[in-house]
Amino acid sequence: MKAEIEKMEAQLEVWDAKIINFAVRADKARGQAQADLRYHVDSLKVKRAMAHAKLDEMRAAGKEKQENLKEGLETAWKDLEAAFKKLGKKLGS
């Protein structure tokens, strides 16, 4: 489980960089496009924070509790991945 957690932490770092990139692109947009992009970036930040919190919870839990927490982490992770894909398609990247 430790290797999985480390892999997820590395992925969060990659996603952090993408969030920054998306935020820069949102700042360059104008009008409704800017508002839409900022909304999606803010949504990504919330979902990222939720996934990170679940990951921290997993890391702090003992082996017995990790299995119980795994489902919540997987759900948060899938939500975050889906949000990245959605915004990536919207931005064409």
SETI-614190 format. One record per residue (C-alpha): residue number from 0; residue in one letter; x, y, z. Coordinates in nm, 2 decimals. Layout:
BEGIN
> lumse  drendo  c1  c2  c3
> NUM  A  X  Y  Z;
...
//
This chain:
BEGIN
> lumse  drendo  c1  c2  c3
> 0  M  0.00  0.00  0.00;
> 1  K  0.29  0.23  0.07;
> 2  A  0.40  0.22  -0.30;
> 3  E  0.05  0.30  -0.41;
> 4  I  0.04  0.60  -0.18;
> 5  E  0.38  0.73  -0.31;
> 6  K  0.26  0.69  -0.67;
> 7  M  -0.06  0.88  -0.59;
> 8  E  0.15  1.16  -0.42;
> 9  A  0.36  1.19  -0.74;
> 10  Q  0.04  1.21  -0.95;
> 11  L  -0.09  1.49  -0.73;
> 12  E  0.23  1.68  -0.80;
> 13  V  0.17  1.64  -1.17;
> 14  W  -0.18  1.75  -1.13;
> 15  D  -0.08  2.05  -0.92;
> 16  A  0.13  2.17  -1.22;
> 17  K  -0.16  2.12  -1.45;
> 18  I  -0.39  2.32  -1.23;
> 19  I  -0.14  2.61  -1.23;
> 20  N  -0.13  2.58  -1.61;
> 21  F  -0.51  2.58  -1.64;
> 22  A  -0.53  2.88  -1.40;
> 23  V  -0.29  3.08  -1.62;
> 24  R  -0.49  2.99  -1.93;
> 25  A  -0.81  3.10  -1.75;
> 26  D  -0.65  3.43  -1.66;
> 27  K  -0.57  3.49  -2.03;
> 28  A  -0.92  3.41  -2.14;
> 29  R  -1.18  3.68  -2.16;
> 30  G  -1.55  3.72  -2.08;
> 31  Q  -1.76  3.41  -2.02;
> 32  A  -1.48  3.18  -2.13;
> 33  Q  -1.27  3.32  -1.84;
> 34  A  -1.55  3.27  -1.59;
> 35  D  -1.61  2.91  -1.71;
> 36  L  -1.25  2.82  -1.70;
> 37  R  -1.21  2.97  -1.35;
> 38  Y  -1.51  2.77  -1.23;
> 39  H  -1.35  2.45  -1.36;
> 40  V  -1.01  2.54  -1.21;
> 41  D  -1.17  2.61  -0.88;
> 42  S  -1.36  2.27  -0.90;
> 43  L  -1.03  2.10  -0.97;
> 44  K  -0.87  2.26  -0.67;
> 45  V  -1.16  2.14  -0.45;
> 46  K  -1.15  1.78  -0.59;
> 47  R  -0.77  1.78  -0.55;
> 48  A  -0.79  1.89  -0.19;
> 49  M  -1.05  1.61  -0.12;
> 50  A  -0.83  1.35  -0.29;
> 51  H  -0.53  1.47  -0.09;
> 52  A  -0.72  1.46  0.24;
> 53  K  -0.83  1.10  0.16;
> 54  L  -0.47  1.01  0.08;
> 55  D  -0.35  1.17  0.41;
> 56  E  -0.62  0.97  0.59;
> 57  M  -0.50  0.65  0.43;
> 58  R  -0.14  0.73  0.51;
> 59  A  -0.23  0.78  0.88;
> 60  A  -0.44  0.47  0.91;
> 61  G  -0.32  0.13  1.01;
> 62  K  -0.33  -0.16  0.77;
> 63  E  -0.67  -0.27  0.90;
> 64  K  -0.83  0.07  0.84;
> 65  Q  -0.67  0.13  0.51;
> 66  E  -0.89  -0.13  0.34;
> 67  N  -1.20  0.05  0.47;
> 68  L  -1.07  0.39  0.35;
> 69  K  -0.95  0.26  0.01;
> 70  E  -1.30  0.29  -0.15;
> 71  G  -1.33  0.66  -0.05;
> 72  L  -0.99  0.73  -0.19;
> 73  E  -1.06  0.56  -0.51;
> 74  T  -1.39  0.75  -0.55;
> 75  A  -1.22  1.09  -0.49;
> 76  W  -0.94  0.99  -0.73;
> 77  K  -1.18  0.90  -1.01;
> 78  D  -1.37  1.22  -0.96;
> 79  L  -1.05  1.42  -0.99;
> 80  E  -0.93  1.23  -1.30;
> 81  A  -1.27  1.29  -1.46;
> 82  A  -1.25  1.66  -1.39;
> 83  F  -0.90  1.68  -1.54;
> 84  K  -1.02  1.50  -1.85;
> 85  K  -1.32  1.72  -1.89;
> 86  L  -1.12  2.04  -1.86;
> 87  G  -0.85  1.91  -2.08;
> 88  K  -1.11  1.84  -2.36;
> 89  K  -1.25  2.18  -2.31;
> 90  L  -0.91  2.34  -2.35;
> 91  G  -0.80  2.10  -2.63;
> 92  S  -0.51  1.97  -2.43;
//
